[in-house]
Amino acid sequence: MFRGSAREAALTFPRTSNSSVALALATLGLDRVEVVVVADPDATSTRHVVEWESPLGRYELTFENAIDPASSGRTSSITAWSVIEVLAALPLGIGPGAVVLGPPYRS
């Protein structure tokens, strides 16, 4: 239903483009990362496929998460847990944009 840059995806789908925008900001930029959005009303999970090529090879990563039933299909269940982890890490000096993969670091 959509093919364009990460910037265009964010402007067209501001509530659901967080993954593509984060990937674009971490790599080639908002205007050089291509985003393809596929809508499936029968989907039971959100699915993100990241593909890239380099002189060394071709790569593909797939992430699939359960849809949060309270979101009317707009986000995955893991999103709330990610937000909680970042909020818990803020007092430790970890700021916005952090990726927390486990319990907050304790010194």
Backbone hydrogen bonds, N-H to C=O, Kabsch-Sander energy under -0.5 kcal/mol:
donor,donor_aa,acceptor,acceptor_aa,energy
2,F,37,V,-1.4
4,G,35,V,-2.2
6,A,30,L,-0.8
6,A,33,V,-1.5
7,R,30,L,-2.1
9,A,5,S,-2.4
10,A,6,A,-2.4
11,L,7,R,-2.0
12,T,8,E,-2.3
13,F,9,A,-3.4
16,T,13,F,-1.3
17,S,13,F,-0.8
21,V,17,S,-2.4
22,A,18,N,-2.3
23,L,19,S,-2.2
24,A,20,S,-2.3
25,L,21,V,-2.7
26,A,22,A,-1.6
27,T,23,L,-0.8
27,T,24,A,-0.8
29,G,24,A,-2.3
32,R,29,G,-1.0
33,V,29,G,-1.2
34,E,32,R,-0.6
35,V,4,G,-3.8
37,V,2,F,-2.2
38,V,36,V,-0.5
40,D,38,V,-0.5
43,A,40,D,-2.1
46,T,65,N,-2.8
48,H,63,F,-2.9
50,V,48,H,-0.5
50,V,61,L,-3.0
51,E,49,V,-0.5
52,W,59,Y,-1.8
54,S,57,G,-2.8
57,G,54,S,-1.2
59,Y,52,W,-3.0
61,L,50,V,-2.6
63,F,48,H,-2.9
65,N,46,T,-2.3
67,I,44,T,-1.2
68,D,75,T,-2.5
71,S,68,D,-2.0
72,S,69,P,-0.9
73,G,68,D,-0.8
74,R,71,S,-1.2
77,S,66,A,-3.3
79,T,76,S,-1.2
81,W,77,S,-0.7
82,S,78,I,-2.2
83,V,79,T,-2.3
84,I,80,A,-2.2
85,E,81,W,-2.3
86,V,82,S,-2.1
87,L,83,V,-2.6
88,A,84,I,-2.5
89,A,85,E,-1.3
90,L,86,V,-1.1
92,L,89,A,-1.6
93,G,90,L,-2.1
94,I,89,A,-1.5
95,G,93,G,-0.6
98,A,95,G,-1.4
100,V,98,A,-0.6
101,L,99,V,-0.6
